[in-house]
């Protein structure tokens, strides 16, 4: 498992890095994002203070998680909503599968939600014979292509409008050009009937507000609003880390999420939902179910060093900021959450053994940490995962002997000098014979894509002695 | 449902894991100074709201009487194709809408239909700094502000609040979240940028939002 996921990552990364069209599409998208976020931050008089305050809010919530979840649960139940606690993906899926089966559900409309990707909900429901339609435009596009989302905020970021037009011409009616307006209108027409015909609307939740007992949903298209207004059952799936203490916290969290996510000051629809249709209300679902999902999150919670990873509000800023993500693309990670946050999170959700290679999918430049609106120390957590992986891994005798030899060499000035002479000679020798990068070059992993610089004949110490004398 | 047993089991198990995990203390983040993070909102809330509406591509019409409001409603509906208009059944709206010649479905008589051409509702508050309309279930239900291609909001000057913080204070003071199972903050028109980050107005919700704001004096 370990070697295959890692090998697959390297294979796909090499392929994507050389894909010029892919690069152009991503560059166009992320340049436009960067421009918009730069402008968006100007709407704050103190962006850094906003980040500190958001980090404080999430710290408070995560470090009193039981208290706030119970408060949330009690308030939702008081309005007649159901709260189901799921230890893992299987339990969450089972609950929803039982629900749709017992209610005779034929059609489900879904708003964008990464946690439902994490538990592979749509495919599970489809196996039960239920039709599941993604209603966020980006998700709808990748669903038609039978692909996972490429990005946690912009699922179809990897596609050009020509790609989308080609797809829509094949699958939808009335598409004749690749004008975005026409493509959006075609998707709107295709989904409009579904909203009114669906029995169940499934959403995620951007926040679970404890003191109000409401879920907060953020969307631009209005699809989550239709999903929660028209069908007779609403199911919201959320990780337990989504809880926040107070409704008033949203006065800061909403603008910060919008700014980091897209550069907007506020997303078009910020919606609070606290239950099914209440007596006296004229519309809304008859049933409201919230699924609180653990699925590995409590293990992360148990690690105080990395607990702040649970502060994540899934804005996608670290993906856009990451030079590795921009080069290898979202699908290469083969994880629900790609990019820096995914590289940190996935080993916790799926096991360090199989996914530790992602800790190395980073240049440790720290750009992710600097853009994170809740100040998660992402690049240090990648280092922590590397350390943890090394500590937990049994090493081969060759590695042990090599490191012991390396240590022995480094402990003495004379041995270090001698090793340098041997090394310089060996590199010159390999280069001269034109063996660099070939199968017998011990440094092939590095040299097959790069050429080593010319190695000087003398070491630094020799040069120093020559210029400055003995001391 | 047959899952009641699993329900209880996992609930206790998750809570137990959380409590065990939290026994280890995490380092507090760098403390915030709690100085303002947004620039101060100008005294003239109407001017601020006007500018924000323009930035959000929302139309704003300021009126001085119920007659003018009814006229503004009529004007806003002239560019809407003929068809059913859904209206929140509120006394002020009855007053302005009764003079319209379009077929009207009052919220007391059912939910907005798939082919509604426009919806007319009131609101709980208007947020000046962000150009946000605060609605709740009691303002035409969950669908009233989202199902039609055009949403017209009729509001009073006294409903203007400076910023989001004030909007949440109003929400609390009026117990709006306690009274409604749905509360919505609407900022602009339905939009998407999922294709090459190009903004397209009118995804699944209204492509046109009109605020008719009646002055109190």
Interface residues (C-beta under 8 A of the other chain):
Chain A: X25 X28 X29 X32 X33 X36 X43 X44 X45 X46 X47 X49 X50 X52 X53 X55 X56 X59 X62 X63 X64 X65 X66 X69 X70 X79 X84 X85 X86 X87 X91 X94 X95 X98 X99 X102 X135 X136 X137 X138 X141 X154 X155 X156 X159 X160 X161 X164 X180 X181 X183 X184 X185 X187 X188 X191 X192 X193 X195 X196 X212 X214 X220 X221 X222 X223 X225 X226 X228 X229 X230 X240 X247 X248 X250 X251 X252 X254 X255 X262 X265 X266 X267 X268 X269 X270 X271 X272 X273 X274 X275 X276 X277 X278 X281 X282 X283 X284 X288 X292 X294 X298 X299 X301 X302 X303 X304 X307 X308 X375
Chain B: X1 X2 X3 X6 X7 X10 X11 X13 X14 X15 X17 X18 X19 X20 X21 X22 X24 X25 X26 X27 X28 X29 X30 X31 X32 X33 X34 X35 X36 X37 X38 X39 X107 X108 X110 X111 X114 X130 X132 X137 X138 X140 X141 X142 X143 X146 X147 X163 X164 X165 X167 X168 X169 X171 X172 X177 X180 X181 X182 X183 X184 X185 X186 X187 X188 X189 X190 X191 X192 X193 X194 X195 X196 X197 X198 X200 X202 X203 X204 X205 X206
